[in-house]
Each structure stands twice: as C-alpha cells, then as structure tokens.
Amino acid sequence: MLTDIVIPSNRKFIFVTLVVLLISRACFQFYAAPLPDEAYYWLWGIHLSLSYYDHPPLQAWLQGLAASVFGWNLLSLRFLTFPTTIGIITILFCWRKRLATPVCGAYFLATTAICFASPLIFIFTAIAVNDHILIFLSFLSASFFILFLTEFSARGQQSLLYLYLAAIFLAFAALTKYNAVFLGLGAATSIVALPTLRPLLRSPHIYAAAALIVLIQLPVLYWNAANDLSSFRYNLWDRLHLQSWWIDLSTLTAVFATSVALLSPFLFAPLLGFLKSRSKGPPETVWQSLGFWTFFYSAMTFSVLCFFTYVHFYWNIEAYLLFFPTASMYLPSSRVIRAHLAYGMICSILFTFNYTVLPLAAIVSHADFESARVFGWTEIEDRVVKAKAKYHTQFVAASDYQTASQLAFALQDPTVECFGDRRSEFTFWLNNELRKGQDAIILVNESGLQNANNVIAPKFRFVELIETIQIMRLGKLLTTYQVYRGVSYIAEDFPK
C-alpha cells in the first residue's frame, strides 16, 4: 500500500532505481546505433508526406522538424523522446497530487519509479519510434477526459475546455498510431456504462468532439484515398492470414508471456486488481472505468489477431497506460515494490548492454539477428562508400526496408533504395524511371542472402558479389553482410 512505499528504506531504493534507469537510458540513447525501426521512421521525416504506409504521419512530421533543427545525428534521431518523457513524468506528478493523501514528493517519485521500471515503458519511451509520442498524447487525452467526466459526474457540469482538449490530444494520438482508437472507445463506453455519465449522450458537444477527432484525421484519410487505401488495407486486411490453430494458440501464449515479462511479472497481479476494482467516488470511478474499457478493447482485439497474424507485444501498449499512475495503490507490499524496481533496473541494464556492447545471446551462443543488426554500421558505411567510388555506381540499395533504413542513416543518404520482397514505405519512394539503367551497390543482410538471386538479381542486367562483411564484437561473430554490384537497373512497375 502507499504507506509502505514512503518508509525511509524504500525512499532510498526508489532513488537508486531512478538513478540507474536514468544512466541506462542515457547510455542507450547516446551510444546505441539506430535500431532498424528508428532509422526507418527517421527517413519518413526526411520524406515528408500526408501519411505513410505503416502508420499515420505525426511522428514523421516531428522527426522532420527535429532533423531540420539538429541535423542528421543520434541526438536529432532521439531528441523527441526527451520532451515526451518529461511530459509523461509531469502528468504522473499531477495525478499523484490528485490521488495521493497526504501529498508528498515520495508518492510522485514512487509512481515515476514504478512506471519507468516497467521494461515496456522504459524501452518505448527511450527508442525513437511512434510509441513514445502515443504514450504521452494518450496520457494527456485520458487526463482531460477524466477531468471532464469527473466534473460532470460530480456536479452535472460540462467543462467544455477539458472535453475539446481531450478530443484534440486523442486525435493527435491517432495521428501517431492507429491503436489510439482504443482510448476513444474506452471513453465512449464509459459514458454509456456509468449512469452518472449517460446524460452526456444528449449533449451535442460529445458529437462535436467526435467530429473534431475525425476532422484532424483528414491527412490520413486523403492519403489513403489517393493511394488505393494502402495503409488501411495493410493494417486491416493484407497482413491477416489464418494458419493452423496450434501455431496460433502458441503465438497467443508467447505474446501473453512476453507481455507479462515486459510489463513486469510483479505488476501483473496489481494490474488485475486495478481492472477488477470498483470505486464509489470520482475521480477513481471514472479513471477505473476508462482504464478497464481501454484495456478490454485493446487486449481483446490483439488476442483475436493472434489467430490471424503475428502480433507484437507492444501493439497492446495502450491497454496498460491508465494503470501506471495508480499502480502503487495495488502493489501488495513493500517487498513486491522492491522486487519490481530491482527487476526494472536489471532489465534496463541488460537492454542497454545488448544494444551498446554485445547482444546478450552472443555471450552463450550465436547473436540474435535483431540485436546483431544494430552493430557494425561504421564499418559497413566505409565499405559501401569505397565500393560505390570504385565501381562508379549511381545509387545504393539494400535487401530489406530495415537494412536500407539503417544504411541510409549511416550514409546520411535519403535516396537509398530497398529491393526487398515485401512492400514498405520504400515502395512509394522508388522512382523507377530515374533509376532505369543505373548501376547500384546493394547491401544484403544475413537473413536476405537467399533473396539475392530470387529478388534482387532479376532487377538488374547483371549482378555480382564483390565483398563479404563480417561484424565482430569482443571476438564474436555477430552477423554477416554481402555487398553486390548491380549493373543496369531494370525498371519495373510495383503496385502501390
């Protein structure tokens, strides 16, 4: 309980936790090379558009702004995570003031430590992908929804400023990732589910706020209309495929286990307590209702999707957000709090080590590909630049969109092409007529070696292997790349 958190021994442990998390995060953000998706979304900001194939555009617009201010470097890549993290911490502080009695700094520090000790929050507020903006904007929107709904529940008054701010921030969250819709569904269901809120269904402002959310989505709607509904079809249909029930049940189990590990095993029972609890007074009643229904829609959606496609655990991140400001209320003892904080510190250190020193798997066996591909880009850049100069090629390409993105960031060249076997945002950037007849240096990663003959070779009159690059760290082979020369690109029509 809260009284357990503020005992002097836990205060020191909380402080140590915050220091360790801060150091781990700083080491990652200033020393780790761009993760594949970080580089991919960075390029979106260089190629500004109304929207994009994978996600809506807000993160890319902000990345483009950061690039124009700070240039092409790691600081610029991850800069946006700093203001969003500060914003999240500020929101936690404001809600601890409302929910804690009596108010003191220890409650706020405990809530912050508990939140960021969750590997899910630590990781996805530190890496420069869409989620850190989604988390911040969802927190903002939920806060204003709770203020609006609490005011109406207690006094029957509509604080319209709160309502429209909630709608605006929800709309911006949806401009970041589509799964912000679950927060909107949670708010709408809370209005229907709570008797004190049902009179709002007669208010025109509720529908005006909903219309405002849709209006702010016009860039996404227009882009999809102009591109054959590509993003909507990809997210709602193209990636779905029903396989064997045994495989899909195992996928569901794996996603559940990974979610528990990344949320924190010590937060799973408190999360269930939060979802089951029922308070009799605002703002807790509204908070719990909004949190429950947001979790319900998000968790159920992705549980069902496990039977149709591969689901990443972080797709469900929206489900957990409203739990974190109240997590300390549901932790059963000081011992569990300490266990969770220790778990978070260990995970943060291992995460940073994995991406800055050596992939953890390489210590006992072979490095996992997803971690290994973050290393070696200084060497790769040097080899590719020399090959391009030696063979006088006109452009550079790679075997998949993630490798192409990392190569583009290393070379500081937004014109790097992708010759993979799946569609991506690179599909919309490729200028077939411009590249027709040109020669290229093509970087092929370890997992794409089989595609060199099947996918890349048919795109050129002639392809030859010119070099193999082995990426080594601390005497261990992490991964291997091959460098090809493609002579005379053959333009092809790729449906968009």
C-alpha positions in Angstrom: 0.0 0.0 0.0 1.0 3.7 -0.2 2.1 3.8 3.4 4.6 1.0 2.7 6.2 3.0 -0.2 7.2 6.0 1.8 9.2 4.3 4.6 12.8 5.6 4.6 14.4 2.4 3.3 12.1 2.4 0.3 12.8 6.0 -0.4 16.4 5.2 -0.8 15.7 2.2 -3.0 13.4 4.3 -5.2 16.0 7.0 -5.6 18.6 4.4 -6.6 16.2 2.9 -9.1 15.6 6.3 -10.7 19.4 6.9 -11.0 20.0 3.5 -12.5 17.2 3.9 -15.0 18.4 7.4 -16.0 22.0 6.2 -16.5 20.9 3.1 -18.5 18.7 5.3 -20.7 21.4 7.9 -21.3 23.9 5.2 -22.3 21.5 3.7 -24.8 20.3 6.9 -26.3 23.7 8.5 -26.8 25.7 5.4 -27.7 23.5 2.8 -29.4 23.3 2.9 -33.2 19.8 3.4 -34.6 17.5 0.4 -34.2 16.1 -0.7 -37.6 12.6 0.9 -37.0 14.2 4.0 -35.5 16.1 4.6 -38.8 13.0 3.6 -40.8 10.7 6.2 -39.1 13.5 8.8 -39.2 13.5 8.5 -43.0 9.8 9.2 -43.0 10.6 12.6 -41.6 13.1 13.2 -44.4 10.4 12.1 -47.0 7.5 14.2 -45.7 4.1 13.1 -46.7 0.5 13.5 -45.6 0.6 9.9 -44.3 2.5 6.7 -44.6 2.1 3.0 -45.4 2.6 1.6 -41.9 1.4 4.3 -39.6 -0.2 7.8 -39.6 2.2 10.8 -40.0 2.6 12.8 -36.8 5.8 11.1 -35.6 7.3 11.6 -39.1 6.4 15.3 -39.2 8.0 15.8 -35.8 11.1 13.9 -36.8 11.4 16.0 -39.9 11.2 19.1 -37.7 13.9 17.7 -35.4 16.1 16.9 -38.4 15.8 20.5 -39.7 16.8 21.9 -36.3 19.5 19.5 -35.1 20.7 17.9 -38.3 21.4 14.2 -39.1 22.8 12.6 -35.9 21.8 10.4 -32.9 20.7 13.4 -30.8 18.3 14.5 -33.5 17.1 11.0 -34.0 16.1 10.5 -30.4 15.5 14.1 -29.3 11.8 13.9 -29.3 11.9 11.2 -26.6 13.1 13.8 -24.1 10.1 16.2 -24.1 7.6 13.3 -24.3 9.2 11.7 -21.3 9.2 14.9 -19.3 5.6 15.3 -20.3 4.8 11.8 -19.1 6.5 12.5 -15.7 4.7 15.8 -15.4 1.3 14.0 -15.9 2.3 11.4 -13.3 3.1 14.2 -10.9 -0.3 15.9 -11.4 -2.3 12.7 -10.9 -0.3 11.7 -7.9 -1.3 15.0 -6.4 -4.9 14.3 -7.0 -4.9 10.6 -6.0 -2.5 10.6 -3.0 -3.4 11.6 0.5 -1.5 13.3 2.0 0.5 14.7 -0.9 4.3 14.4 -0.7 7.2 14.0 -3.0 7.7 10.3 -2.1 4.4 9.4 -3.8 5.4 11.0 -7.0 8.9 9.5 -7.0 7.5 6.1 -6.2 4.9 6.4 -9.1 7.6 7.5 -11.5 10.0 4.7 -10.5 7.3 2.1 -10.7 6.2 3.3 -14.1 9.6 3.5 -15.7 10.9 0.3 -14.1 8.4 -1.5 -16.3 10.6 -2.6 -19.2 7.7 -1.8 -21.5 7.6 1.9 -20.5 11.4 2.2 -20.2 12.0 0.8 -23.7 9.2 2.5 -25.6 9.9 5.9 -24.1 13.6 5.7 -24.9 13.6 4.5 -28.5 12.5 6.9 -31.3 9.5 5.1 -32.7 5.9 6.1 -32.6 5.1 4.7 -29.2 6.7 7.4 -27.0 4.5 10.0 -28.6 1.5 7.8 -28.4 2.0 7.2 -24.7 2.4 10.9 -24.0 -0.6 12.0 -26.0 -2.7 9.2 -24.7 -1.9 10.2 -21.1 -2.8 13.8 -22.0 -6.1 12.9 -23.6 -7.0 10.5 -20.8 -6.3 13.1 -18.2 -8.6 15.7 -19.8 -11.3 13.0 -20.4 -11.1 12.1 -16.7 -11.3 15.8 -15.6 -14.3 16.4 -17.9 -16.1 13.2 -17.0 -15.4 13.6 -13.2 -16.7 17.2 -13.3 -19.9 16.1 -15.0 -20.3 13.1 -12.7 -19.9 15.1 -9.5 -21.7 18.3 -10.4 -23.5 17.8 -13.7 -21.5 20.5 -15.4 -19.7 20.2 -18.7 -16.2 21.7 -18.7 -16.0 22.1 -22.4 -12.4 23.1 -22.5 -11.5 19.7 -20.9 -13.7 17.9 -23.4 -12.2 19.5 -26.5 -8.6 19.3 -25.3 -9.2 15.5 -24.7 -10.6 15.2 -28.2 -7.7 17.1 -29.8 -5.0 15.1 -28.0 -6.8 11.9 -28.8 -6.9 13.0 -32.4 -3.1 13.7 -32.3 -2.5 10.3 -30.7 -4.5 8.7 -33.6 -2.3 10.7 -36.0 0.6 8.8 -34.4 -0.7 5.2 -34.2 -4.0 3.8 -35.2 -4.4 1.9 -31.9 -5.2 5.2 -30.1 -8.7 4.3 -31.2 -9.0 2.0 -28.1 -8.8 5.0 -25.8 -11.6 6.7 -27.7 -13.7 3.5 -27.5 -12.9 3.3 -23.8 -14.1 6.9 -23.2 -17.3 6.3 -25.3 -18.1 3.1 -23.4 -17.5 4.7 -20.0 -20.1 7.3 -20.9 -22.6 4.6 -21.7 -21.7 2.3 -18.8 -21.7 4.8 -15.9 -25.3 6.0 -15.0 -24.0 9.4 -13.9 -22.5 10.0 -17.3 -25.3 8.8 -19.6 -27.0 12.2 -19.8 -23.9 13.3 -21.8 -25.3 11.2 -24.7 -27.8 14.1 -25.2 -25.1 16.7 -25.4 -24.2 18.0 -28.8 -20.7 18.7 -27.6 -19.9 15.0 -27.3 -20.7 14.5 -31.0 -18.9 17.7 -32.0 -15.8 16.5 -30.2 -16.0 13.2 -32.1 -16.4 15.1 -35.3 -13.3 17.1 -34.4 -11.3 13.9 -34.0 -12.3 12.7 -37.4 -11.6 16.1 -39.0 -8.0 16.0 -37.7 -7.6 12.6 -39.4 -8.1 14.2 -42.9 -4.4 13.9 -43.9 -4.6 10.1 -43.3 -8.0 9.8 -45.0 -6.8 11.8 -48.0 -3.5 9.9 -48.4 -5.3 6.6 -48.2 -7.9 7.7 -50.8 -5.1 8.8 -53.1 -3.1 5.5 -52.6 -5.8 2.9 -53.0 -6.4 2.7 -49.3 -2.9 1.1 -48.9 -2.4 1.8 -45.2 -5.9 0.7 -44.2 -5.8 -2.4 -46.3 -2.3 -3.3 -45.0 -3.3 -2.9 -41.3 -6.9 -4.3 -41.6 -6.6 -7.0 -44.2 -3.3 -7.7 -46.1 -1.4 -8.8 -43.0 -4.2 -11.2 -41.8 -3.9 -14.9 -42.6 -5.4 -17.8 -40.7 -2.9 -20.6 -40.1 -3.1 -23.7 -38.0 -4.9 -23.3 -34.7 -2.0 -25.0 -32.9 0.5 -22.5 -34.2 -1.8 -19.6 -33.5 -2.5 -20.8 -30.0 1.2 -21.0 -29.3 1.5 -17.4 -30.7 -1.1 -16.2 -28.3 0.7 -17.9 -25.4 4.0 -16.4 -26.5 2.5 -12.9 -26.8 0.9 -13.3 -23.3 4.2 -14.5 -21.7 6.2 -11.7 -23.4 3.7 -9.1 -22.3 3.9 -10.2 -18.7 7.7 -10.2 -18.8 7.8 -6.7 -20.4 5.1 -5.2 -18.2 6.8 -6.8 -15.2 5.8 -10.1 -13.6 5.4 -8.1 -10.3 2.8 -5.8 -11.9 0.6 -8.4 -13.4 -1.4 -9.1 -10.3 -1.7 -5.4 -9.4 -3.0 -4.8 -13.0 -5.7 -7.4 -12.5 -6.6 -5.7 -9.2 -6.9 -2.4 -11.0 -9.2 -3.9 -13.6 -11.4 -5.6 -11.0 -11.6 -2.8 -8.5 -14.7 -0.6 -8.3 -14.5 2.8 -6.5 -17.6 4.7 -5.3 -16.3 8.2 -5.8 -14.7 10.4 -8.5 -12.2 10.6 -10.0 -11.3 7.0 -9.2 -14.6 5.7 -10.6 -14.1 7.4 -14.0 -10.4 6.5 -14.0 -11.1 2.8 -13.4 -13.9 2.7 -16.0 -11.8 4.4 -18.7 -8.8 2.1 -17.8 -10.9 -1.0 -17.8 -12.7 -0.4 -21.2 -9.5 0.8 -22.9 -7.7 -2.4 -21.7 -10.7 -4.5 -22.8 -10.9 -3.3 -26.3 -7.1 -3.3 -26.9 -6.4 -6.7 -25.2 -9.4 -8.4 -26.9 -8.5 -7.1 -30.3 -4.9 -8.3 -30.3 -5.8 -11.6 -28.7 -8.1 -12.3 -31.6 -5.5 -11.1 -34.1 -3.1 -13.7 -32.7 -5.1 -16.2 -34.7 -4.6 -14.3 -38.0 -1.2 -12.6 -37.9 2.0 -12.3 -35.9 1.3 -9.9 -33.0 4.0 -7.8 -31.3 3.5 -7.4 -27.6 3.9 -3.6 -27.8 0.8 -3.3 -30.0 -1.1 -3.6 -26.8 0.7 -0.8 -25.0 -2.4 1.4 -25.0 -4.1 -1.2 -22.7 -1.8 -0.6 -19.8 -1.4 3.2 -19.7 -4.1 4.2 -17.2 -2.9 1.6 -14.8 0.5 3.1 -14.2 -0.5 6.3 -12.3 -2.4 4.2 -9.8 -0.1 1.1 -9.8 1.3 1.9 -6.3 -2.2 1.6 -4.8 -2.4 -2.1 -5.9 1.1 -3.3 -5.1 0.5 -5.5 -2.1 3.7 -5.0 -0.1 7.0 -3.2 0.2 8.8 -6.4 -0.8 6.9 -6.6 -4.1 7.7 -3.0 -4.8 11.4 -3.7 -4.2 11.2 -6.8 -6.4 9.6 -4.8 -9.2 12.1 -2.0 -9.0 15.0 -4.4 -8.9 13.6 -6.2 -11.9 13.3 -3.0 -13.8 16.9 -1.9 -13.1 18.2 -5.3 -14.2 16.2 -5.2 -17.4 17.3 -1.7 -18.2 20.9 -2.5 -17.8 20.6 -5.7 -19.9 18.7 -3.8 -22.6 21.4 -1.1 -22.9 24.2 -3.7 -22.8 22.5 -5.7 -25.5 22.5 -2.7 -27.9 25.7 -0.9 -27.0 28.3 -3.6 -26.0 27.3 -7.1 -27.2 24.0 -8.9 -27.9 23.2 -11.0 -24.8 22.6 -14.1 -26.8 26.2 -13.9 -28.1 27.5 -14.5 -24.6 26.3 -18.1 -24.6 25.6 -18.8 -28.2 25.0 -17.1 -31.5 23.8 -13.5 -31.5 20.2 -13.0 -32.3 19.7 -11.3 -35.7 17.5 -8.4 -34.4 20.2 -7.3 -31.9 23.2 -8.1 -34.1 22.0 -5.8 -36.9 22.4 -2.7 -34.7 26.2 -3.2 -34.7 28.9 -2.5 -37.3 27.4 0.4 -39.2 30.7 2.4 -39.2 32.4 -0.5 -40.9 29.6 -1.0 -43.3 29.4 2.7 -44.2 33.1 2.7 -45.0 32.9 -0.4 -47.2 29.9 0.7 -49.1 31.3 4.2 -49.8 34.5 2.7 -51.1 32.6 0.2 -53.3 30.4 3.0 -54.7 33.5 5.0 -55.6 35.4 2.0 -57.0 32.6 0.9 -59.4 31.2 4.4 -60.1 27.6 3.4 -59.3 24.8 5.9 -59.3 22.9 4.7 -56.2 22.9 2.4 -53.1 20.3 -0.1 -52.1 19.6 -2.9 -49.6 17.8 -6.2 -49.3 15.0 -5.1 -47.0 13.5 -1.9 -45.6 15.1 -2.1 -42.2 18.6 -2.6 -43.6 18.0 0.1 -46.2 16.9 2.5 -43.4 20.0 1.8 -41.3 22.3 2.1 -44.3 20.6 5.4 -45.3 21.1 6.8 -41.8 24.8 5.7 -41.7 25.4 7.2 -45.1 23.2 10.2 -44.4 21.7 9.5 -47.8 17.8 9.5 -48.0 18.0 8.2 -51.6 19.0 4.6 -50.6 16.6 2.2 -52.2 15.1 -1.1 -50.9 14.9 -4.2 -53.1 13.0 -6.5 -50.7 10.3 -9.0 -51.2 7.7 -7.1 -49.2 6.0 -3.7 -49.6 7.1 -0.9 -47.3 7.3 2.9 -47.4 10.3 2.5 -49.8 7.8 1.2 -52.4 6.3 4.7 -52.5 9.6 6.4 -52.8 11.2 4.3 -55.6 11.4 6.2 -58.9 11.7 3.5 -61.5 12.2 5.8 -64.4 15.0 7.7 -62.6 16.8 4.5 -61.7 16.4 2.8 -65.1 19.8 1.8 -66.5 21.7 2.9 -63.4 24.2 0.8 -61.5 24.0 0.2 -57.8 25.9 -1.1 -54.7 23.5 -3.4 -52.9 23.9 -4.4 -49.2 22.3 -7.8 -48.3 21.9 -8.8 -44.7 22.2 -12.3 -43.3 18.5 -13.1 -43.5 18.3 -11.8 -47.0 21.0 -13.9 -48.6 18.5 -16.2 -50.2 16.7 -13.3 -51.8 19.8 -12.1 -53.6 19.2 -14.4 -56.5 15.4 -14.6 -56.4 14.5 -10.9 -55.7 17.5 -8.7 -56.4 19.2 -10.3 -59.4 16.1 -10.0 -61.7 16.1 -6.3 -61.2 19.5 -5.8 -63.0 21.1 -6.9 -66.2 23.9 -8.3 -64.2 24.7 -8.8 -60.5 28.0 -9.9 -58.9 29.2 -10.4 -55.3 32.0 -8.1 -54.6 32.6 -8.4 -50.8 31.5 -10.1 -47.6 31.5 -8.1 -44.4 31.7 -9.9 -41.0 30.6 -7.9 -38.0 32.7 -8.8 -34.9 32.4 -7.7 -31.3 34.6 -8.8 -28.5 35.9 -11.6 -30.6 32.5 -12.9 -31.5 30.9 -13.0 -35.0 27.6 -11.2 -34.7 26.3 -11.2 -38.3 27.4 -11.2 -41.9 26.6 -8.9 -44.8 27.3 -9.3 -48.5 27.9 -6.4 -50.9 26.8 -6.8 -54.5 27.2 -4.7 -57.6 24.1 -4.5 -59.8 24.6 -3.3 -63.4 21.8 -1.5 -65.3 18.7 -1.5 -63.2 15.6 -2.7 -65.0 12.6 -0.6 -64.2 9.5 -2.4 -63.1 6.0 -1.5 -62.0 5.3 -2.1 -58.4 1.7 -1.7 -57.4 1.1 0.8 -54.7 
